[in-house]
Amino acid sequence: MAARFTYSRWDGTQKGFDLDADALFDELNDDLLYHGDINSALRRLMQQGMNDRNGERMQGLRELMDKLRQQRQERLDQFDLGGVYQEIADELNDIVDEERHAIENATREADSSGDDRRAQAAHDTATDRNFRLDMLPNDLAGKVRELSAYDFESAEAAQRFEQLMDKLRQQLMQQAVDQMSSAVQNMSPEDMQRTKDMLAALNEMLEKRAEGEDPGFEQFMEQFGDFFPENPQNLDELLEQMAQRMAAMQAMMNSMSPEQRAQLQQLSDQLLEDMDLRWQMDQLGQNLRSMFPQMGWNQSYEFEGQDPMGMAQAMQTMQDLGDLDQLENLLRNATTPGALAEADMDRVRDLMGDDAARSLERLAELTQMLKDAGLIEQKEGRLELTPKGLRKIGANALRDLFDRLAKDKLGQHQIDRLGEGHERSYETKQYEFGDPFNLDLQRTVRNAIRRNGAGTPVQLSPDDFEIERTEHTTRSSTVLMLDLSLSMPMRDNFLPAKKVTMALHSLITSQFPRDYMGIVGFSETARILTAAQLPEVSWDFVYGTNMQHGFMLARQLLSKQSGTKQIIMITDGEPTAHVLPNGEVFFNYPPVRETVEATLREVVRCTRDNIRINTFVLDATGSLRAFIEKLTSINRGRAFFTTPETLGDYVLVDFIEHKKQLARGRGSRRAG
């Protein structure tokens, strides 16, 4: 049964196209041509993002990270955790004063010892320690962070500091209990005992797993699942959730105002009298810190807003900030699109909105999309282009260049593959849009019957159409010489030149399959390139433009071919290198007479072998123009002085006109 379609007027809200592999590959095409590495191209696209065919923006990692930082700053600018808890600040100041007194006593004692070296060492140490104490931040979180890494002179001051940290850490642990039990502020003795039982069972699970035993997660959740509204599916999820809670509380403690800290102190005072509960929380905290060191236990935030937060809102804000930090770390370290799939997209949506989550989802799918389309594959840990992907690059390059041609021609300005002056090859092919409609009726009808079965009337569809192939009875052989010297990328000529090379290869292999095309890259020396190597070819980080060696290799390739022969050379430099008889390379800039003469001798050899040299020159200087004119006068080829913007037009139009002349010449001979 034929498909039915309905149509409606476009109102601007409809979505024309989803992002697919073809559109994605089009976006990567120039990057692949320039660098030749699908891994690098995907990373750059992942960083920069793109606009899809609907005009919608798929944000890249740079935009997403900017938005992420903006979300973090908005929270810090809105809310107020206020300064520091004064009693803790005073105690820290007392600890610092005690440490300064110990430093002074140690210095005085060293001075009175009569040992100059000891005295000097004591003074140096005192200077360093006093400097670090002088540079302590004013905020509580910063002061705690610096003193945690400080080497105390006074054992008493060190002990007092550790005791203070223990006190704050216990407050953190207690608030983690608050997050597990909404009734903690009115906790009955039975509730407290059940909480201790839960913590003991949780610590026991960790011990069992450390010893290689089954921790019994299912039984734990059956008994204590009501403590965990997130409903973790396994022990790892449960522990990560607990670590996130405790890390969030640690961050809040580091950034806390006197008001919020007073609330926490009141709650802690209620529970910390129970030593067993305290021990269980300490044990759990130590286990989680060792298991999840990346949670940012020492993180602090500088809130500068005016809106005060209650405890629940503060905890949620700290959780949001912690999740934003982890997401930023994931985005910063992602080297492949697949790594982004680790992000919790629902959480991204909550934190950053639907657009950001949708962009991140699409970025995570890039690699798989290209794999599913058969354009790339995984080999030895790296992504590589498949043969289909290689053909796609050439086809895209050819399409882009044809799109630039004169707009007074119909369609995409494809040349006629089949037509007058050609002979039938008695072969057929499936019709493709743009082909001349030389329909082979017998095969077309046979296709329709094979699809629908016998019977009349025969229902035809476009997929049934087969057309007759015709072939060029004239064959041409072409070698394209591509300049890979360092001046090409320095003058922004490399990408247009490589695109032309890929496009010409695609044109010849698809439209003139019986023609031959070879590729020679040249810089300090020349080398033969295969079609499979072409996408990954880049410029050489060496000086030298060795046309002589390039002509030599091109002539050797064409000596094995038949038909009319030509060399197409794309360059932006004069000949500055040539190969000596002993095989060594001679280089000199500016060009010297020996190099120019060696290059022109190869031109003479090409001319004797009836090889036409057509040269396309970018950024021609006066001396380069003079050399090219000399080359052309010897070879009787043609020279085109062009720009990167028009290079493709010149090369492709000239090649097509060359084919047409061959066809017309054959037609005239046959008429004669």
Protein Blocks (a to p, Z undefined) as FASTA:
>chain_A
ZZdddddddehlacfbdcdfklmmmmmmmmmmmnopaklmmmmmmmnopadfkopacddf
klmmmmmmmmmmmmmmmpceeiadfklmmmmmmmmmmmmmmmmmmmmmmmmnopaklmmm
mmmmmmmmmmmmmmpcfbfklmmmmmmmpccfblklmmmmmmmmmmmmmmmmmmmmmmmp
mklmmccfklmmmmmmmmmmmmmmmmmmmnopaehlmmmmmmmmmmmmnopabfklmmmm
mmmmmmmmmmmmmmpcfklmmmmmmmmmmmmmpmklmmmmmmmmmmmmmmmmmnopmgcc
ddfbfbdcdfklmmmmmmmmmmmmmmmmmmmmpcbfklmmmpcfklmmmmnojklmmmmm
mmmmmmmmmmmnopacceehiacddfklmmmmmmmmmmmmmmmmcfkbghjhpacfbdeh
iacehiacdddehiacddcfklmmmmmmmmnogaddddddfklpccdddddfbdcddddd
ddfbfklmmnopmmmmmmmmmmmmmmmmmmmmmbccdddddffbccdddfklmmmpccdd
bedddfklmmmmmmmmmmmpgcjdddddddfbdcfbdcdfkopacddddddfklmmmmmm
mmmmmmmnopacddddehiafklmmmmmmmmmmnopacddddfklmmmmmmmmmmmmmmm
mmmmmmmmmmZZ
